[in-house]
Amino acid sequence: MLMLPRSILFSFLMIIYTIIFSLLAMLVKPLPFIFMSRNLRLYANFVVLSLKYTCGVKYEIQGQANIPAGPVIIFSKHQSTWEGYAMQTVFIKICFVAKRELFWIPFFGWALAAMKPIAINRGSGKQAIQQIVTQGKRRLAEGISIVIFPEGTRTVPTKPGKYKIGGAVLAAEAGYPVIPVAHNAGECWPRGGFLKKPGTIHVRIGPAIATQGRTADEILLDAKRWIEAQMPSISKQYVS
């Protein structure tokens, strides 16, 4: 019974944070990117902590020692909205590969656009992949890590989605390591669901996957195998 009022309170707080920090993002946009990164990292921490104290959604992270110094390409499981915030609390100086329609959302889209995202037209096929490669190389050269959700869209916690090749093509061409991330966030913050269910989100960060001299198919297969191998032990709902 308490899930509804708690979820309403959290949503209210998240809206307030989004307005405040998106306006701050506009102010710091002319400054070096590290200032933008710190601003949005603080925003993400507010959201994640508010979810914990209003809705009882906690999280545990394993494998942070696997994060190397320097920019990387992060392949994350995609089950909910939560990981979009959580990635900013774990990794420093990141941007996202995101569909361009998200930038049309007032305040949230403005903040996202300030993060130097890789904006793609998801339905454009090869053109979208080329956008990921071209813009991705530029971000990595600037020292910015890239978060990619290889499943493309949010999936249900019970099974994997279809992994797409775009991020792996970038990794093969750019030669930067891939860091796989598994989690079960969809069990607490369901895809398309308003109610937030109390519980613990388990996040596992895997060892870096080498990319130099390898094909995109090999890289994607390694990342998928590692991520999906973690799911049965961290998810109550996953069916292997």
C-alpha positions as CSV (number, residue, x, y, z in Angstrom):
1,M,0.0,0.0,0.0
2,L,2.9,2.4,0.7
3,M,4.5,1.9,-2.7
4,L,2.1,4.4,-4.3
5,P,2.6,7.4,-2.0
6,R,6.4,6.7,-1.8
7,S,6.6,6.4,-5.6
8,I,4.7,9.7,-6.0
9,L,7.1,11.4,-3.5
10,F,10.1,10.1,-5.3
11,S,8.7,11.3,-8.7
12,F,8.1,14.7,-7.3
13,L,11.6,15.0,-5.9
14,M,13.1,13.7,-9.2
15,I,11.2,16.4,-11.2
16,I,12.5,19.1,-8.8
17,Y,16.1,17.8,-9.1
18,T,15.8,17.6,-12.9
19,I,14.7,21.2,-13.2
20,I,17.4,22.5,-10.9
21,F,20.3,20.6,-12.3
22,S,19.3,21.1,-15.9
23,L,19.3,24.8,-15.3
24,L,22.7,24.5,-13.6
25,A,23.9,22.5,-16.6
26,M,23.1,25.4,-18.9
27,L,25.2,27.7,-16.7
28,V,28.3,25.5,-16.6
29,K,28.0,24.4,-20.3
30,P,30.7,27.0,-21.4
31,L,33.1,25.7,-18.8
32,P,35.4,22.6,-19.3
33,F,33.5,19.3,-19.5
34,I,34.6,18.2,-16.0
35,F,32.4,20.8,-14.4
36,M,29.4,19.5,-16.3
37,S,30.3,16.0,-15.3
38,R,30.5,16.9,-11.6
39,N,27.1,18.7,-11.8
40,L,25.3,15.8,-13.4
41,R,27.1,13.3,-11.1
42,L,25.7,15.2,-8.1
43,Y,22.3,15.2,-9.8
44,A,22.5,11.4,-10.3
45,N,23.5,10.9,-6.6
46,F,20.5,12.9,-5.5
47,V,18.2,10.8,-7.6
48,V,19.7,7.4,-6.5
49,L,19.7,8.4,-2.8
50,S,16.2,9.7,-2.9
51,L,15.0,6.4,-4.4
52,K,16.7,4.6,-1.5
53,Y,15.2,6.7,1.2
54,T,11.7,7.2,-0.2
55,C,11.1,3.8,-1.9
56,G,13.6,1.5,-0.1
57,V,15.5,0.7,-3.3
58,K,19.1,0.0,-2.3
59,Y,22.0,-1.1,-4.4
60,E,25.3,-3.0,-4.1
61,I,28.2,-2.8,-6.5
62,Q,30.9,-5.4,-7.1
63,G,33.9,-5.1,-9.4
64,Q,34.7,-1.4,-9.2
65,A,38.4,-2.5,-9.1
66,N,37.9,-3.6,-12.8
67,I,37.5,0.0,-13.9
68,P,40.8,1.1,-15.5
69,A,42.1,4.6,-15.6
70,G,41.3,6.5,-18.7
71,P,38.3,6.4,-21.0
72,V,36.4,3.1,-21.7
73,I,33.3,1.9,-23.5
74,I,30.7,0.6,-21.0
75,F,28.3,-2.0,-22.1
76,S,25.4,-2.1,-19.6
77,K,22.4,-4.2,-19.2
78,H,19.3,-2.1,-19.8
79,Q,16.2,-2.9,-17.7
80,S,15.0,0.4,-16.4
81,T,15.7,4.2,-16.0
82,W,17.7,3.6,-12.9
83,E,21.0,2.6,-14.6
84,G,21.1,5.8,-16.5
85,Y,21.5,7.6,-13.2
86,A,23.6,4.9,-11.5
87,M,26.3,4.9,-14.3
88,Q,27.0,8.5,-13.5
89,T,27.7,7.7,-9.8
90,V,30.1,4.9,-10.7
91,F,32.0,6.2,-13.7
92,I,33.6,9.6,-14.1
93,K,33.3,11.8,-17.2
94,I,30.8,9.8,-19.2
95,C,28.4,10.4,-22.0
96,F,25.6,8.2,-23.4
97,V,24.5,6.8,-26.7
98,A,20.9,7.9,-26.9
99,K,18.1,8.2,-29.3
100,R,17.7,11.8,-30.4
101,E,14.0,12.0,-29.4
102,L,15.1,12.1,-25.7
103,F,16.6,15.6,-26.2
104,W,13.1,17.0,-26.9
105,I,12.0,16.3,-23.3
106,P,12.0,19.7,-21.4
107,F,14.7,20.0,-18.7
108,F,15.7,16.3,-18.8
109,G,16.6,16.5,-22.5
110,W,18.5,19.7,-22.0
111,A,20.6,18.2,-19.3
112,L,21.2,15.1,-21.4
113,A,22.2,17.2,-24.4
114,A,24.8,19.0,-22.2
115,M,26.6,15.7,-21.6
116,K,28.0,15.6,-25.1
117,P,25.8,12.6,-26.0
118,I,26.1,10.5,-29.1
119,A,22.7,11.2,-30.6
120,I,21.4,8.7,-33.1
121,N,18.3,8.0,-35.2
122,R,17.7,4.5,-33.9
123,G,15.8,3.4,-37.0
124,S,18.5,4.4,-39.5
125,G,20.5,1.2,-39.4
126,K,24.0,1.6,-40.8
127,Q,23.8,5.4,-40.5
128,A,23.2,5.1,-36.7
129,I,26.2,2.8,-36.4
130,Q,28.3,5.3,-38.3
131,Q,27.1,8.1,-36.0
132,I,28.2,6.0,-33.0
133,V,31.7,5.3,-34.5
134,T,32.3,8.9,-35.7
135,Q,31.1,10.7,-32.6
136,G,32.3,7.9,-30.2
137,K,35.9,8.2,-31.4
138,R,35.8,11.9,-30.8
139,R,34.4,11.5,-27.3
140,L,37.0,8.9,-26.4
141,A,39.8,11.1,-27.7
142,E,38.5,13.8,-25.3
143,G,38.9,11.5,-22.4
144,I,35.2,10.8,-22.0
145,S,33.9,7.3,-21.4
146,I,30.8,6.1,-23.4
147,V,27.9,4.3,-21.9
148,I,26.1,2.0,-24.4
149,F,23.1,-0.2,-23.8
150,P,23.7,-2.9,-26.4
151,E,20.1,-4.3,-26.0
152,G,19.0,-0.9,-27.4
153,T,15.8,-0.6,-25.4
154,R,14.7,-1.6,-21.9
155,T,14.1,-5.3,-21.5
156,V,12.2,-7.4,-19.0
157,P,14.1,-8.9,-16.1
158,T,13.2,-12.4,-17.1
159,K,15.3,-12.7,-20.3
160,P,18.0,-10.9,-22.4
161,G,17.1,-8.6,-25.2
162,K,18.7,-8.8,-28.6
163,Y,22.2,-7.4,-28.5
164,K,23.0,-4.9,-31.2
165,I,26.4,-4.5,-32.9
166,G,26.8,-0.7,-33.0
167,G,28.8,-0.3,-29.8
168,A,31.0,-3.3,-30.6
169,V,31.8,-1.7,-34.0
170,L,33.0,1.4,-32.2
171,A,35.1,-0.7,-29.8
172,A,36.7,-2.6,-32.7
173,E,37.6,0.5,-34.6
174,A,38.6,2.7,-31.7
175,G,40.5,0.0,-29.7
176,Y,39.4,1.1,-26.3
177,P,38.5,-1.5,-23.7
178,V,34.9,-2.6,-23.1
179,I,33.6,-2.8,-19.5
180,P,30.6,-5.1,-19.2
181,V,28.0,-4.3,-16.5
182,A,25.2,-6.6,-15.3
183,H,22.4,-5.6,-12.9
184,N,18.8,-6.4,-12.0
185,A,17.4,-2.9,-11.7
186,G,14.2,-3.9,-13.6
187,E,13.0,-5.8,-10.5
188,C,12.8,-2.6,-8.5
189,W,12.1,0.0,-11.2
190,P,10.2,-1.9,-13.9
191,R,10.2,-0.9,-17.5
192,G,7.3,1.5,-18.1
193,G,6.2,1.1,-14.5
194,F,5.4,3.9,-12.1
195,L,5.6,2.0,-8.8
196,K,9.1,1.5,-7.4
197,K,9.4,-1.8,-5.5
198,P,11.7,-2.0,-2.4
199,G,14.7,-4.2,-2.7
200,T,18.3,-4.3,-3.6
201,I,19.7,-3.8,-7.0
202,H,22.9,-5.8,-7.5
203,V,25.4,-4.4,-9.9
204,R,28.4,-6.3,-11.2
205,I,31.2,-4.7,-13.2
206,G,33.2,-7.1,-15.2
207,P,36.9,-7.3,-16.2
208,A,37.9,-5.2,-19.2
209,I,37.4,-6.9,-22.6
210,A,40.3,-6.3,-25.0
211,T,39.2,-4.9,-28.4
212,Q,42.4,-4.2,-30.4
213,G,42.8,-6.6,-33.3
214,R,39.4,-8.2,-32.8
215,T,36.1,-8.1,-34.7
216,A,33.0,-6.4,-33.5
217,D,31.2,-9.8,-33.4
218,E,33.8,-11.3,-31.1
219,I,33.7,-8.3,-28.8
220,L,29.9,-8.3,-28.6
221,L,29.8,-12.0,-27.9
222,D,32.3,-11.7,-25.1
223,A,30.3,-8.9,-23.5
224,K,27.0,-10.7,-23.9
225,R,28.3,-13.9,-22.5
226,W,29.8,-12.2,-19.4
227,I,26.7,-10.1,-18.7
228,E,24.2,-12.8,-19.1
229,A,26.3,-15.3,-17.1
230,Q,25.9,-13.0,-14.1
231,M,22.1,-12.7,-14.3
232,P,21.0,-16.0,-12.8
233,S,22.9,-15.3,-9.6
234,I,21.8,-11.7,-9.1
235,S,18.2,-11.8,-10.4
236,K,15.2,-13.6,-8.8
237,Q,13.3,-13.4,-12.1
238,Y,15.8,-14.3,-14.7
239,V,15.3,-17.5,-16.7
240,S,18.4,-18.7,-18.4
